Amino acid sequence: MKKLTTFAESVAALELASAEFYGKQASMTRNQNTRNILGSIAEEEVRHALFLSSMAGDPALSTALEKAAFNSGPILGPLIALDEGMERRITFSGTERDIFDLALALERESLLFYKALFDAIEPRAIKAVIRDLFAKERDHFGRIRDLRASWRPLTLLEDRIEMQAYLVADGERMY
């Protein structure tokens, strides 16, 4: 595995972990609309990661990001929360309702992180880039929120069966 050497590469890795989570959840759902939305968000997270990785290759951009990240206390809290959230995200399994709730919490952490980064960074050109990433994460939050608000199990029995399947897969039993 390649060692992450820059702040941009570290954030890109978090975006890839998001893509993995959304892709996994999209492949597991039986609801086509949910599959389409989560699959689309997974693809967008990959594009975010690729973009951030390209920033790591530009010395001026990379230096500006490093300076903002490591000279600003307000970024560290959201970055730590985002990183810890990734561990939950990658190992998580639950019902679709649970997935939406976790995804909303983690998108909220992403928004807090990008807002703190935007406030700390100096060059205007990079501020515009961070503003764009923030807007895309805000769009993800809105799409997941709308999906969560409109989600209904087909039947109460189906919701219970779905939960049982997740618990059995995790080695638990539901009585």
Secondary structure, 3 states (H helix, E strand, C coil): CCCCCCHHHHHHHHHHHHHHHHHHHHHHCCCHHHHHHHHHHHHHHHHHHHHHHHHHCCHHHHHHHHHHHHCCHHHHHHHHHHHHHHHHHHHCCCCHHHHHHHHHHHHHHHHHHHHHHHHHCCCHHHHHHHHHHHHHHHHHHHHHHHHHHHCCCCCHHHHHHHHHHHHHHCCCCCC
